[in-house]
Amino acid sequence: MARLTHRYLRPDRFVCGTVGRPGERTFFIQTRQDGQITSVRCDKEQIQVLTTHLERILDELSRLAAGGIVVPGPLEDPVDDEPLDLPLEEEFTAGAIAIAWDSGAGRLVVEIFAVSDDEMMEADPQLLLASSPEDAPDSLEVHLTPTQARDFVARGRLVITSGRPVCPFCGQSISGRGHICPRANGYRRPLFL
């Protein structure tokens, strides 16, 4: 079966969001253009890494372009704070993610590949791009303006930090049932006095 690529050249919306309560959340990246919606299930860490890399690339573009490319500054709050679009139908689960800059179009290109059975391909997105259509997993390709990418970064930070609180001693998430901190060697003491 041939690879299916969900391609969005001028998306109306590119956001991340969650479904469920903190500690039991399912994370999604969702794209919409002209009424077509693609939702990809992912891990919190994937959103965190994508957010970090997009921000770094935007900052570098701003620095290197010296006014040639209009790159907005960082946002404190996302412009798009609406919930994910419904119906929420998962197309695939995200595996490898690649980011590129299309200088001709002045857009960032984010490509998210479905989880692959081939561990070599999963580790290197270049192998995914070079593989034959029969071997390559499905993917989502989104072309973003720098403004859309900045908004994704702001929303990504909000989504990441809105989960469970983090232990100030070990950095692990604290569940609703409590937390046994490895730095305390299993000794349970009140977190806040």
Secondary structure, DSSP 4 states (H G I P E B T S, - for coil): ----EEEESS-SEEEEEEESSTTS-EEEEEEEETTEEEEEEE-HHHHHHHHHHHHHHHHHHHHHHTTSS--PPP-SS-S--PPPPSS--EEEEEEEEEEEEETTTTEEEEEEEEP-S-HHHHH-HHHHHHS-TTTSPPEEEEEE-HHHHHHHHHHHHHHHHTSS-B-TTT-PBPBTTB---GGGTT----S--
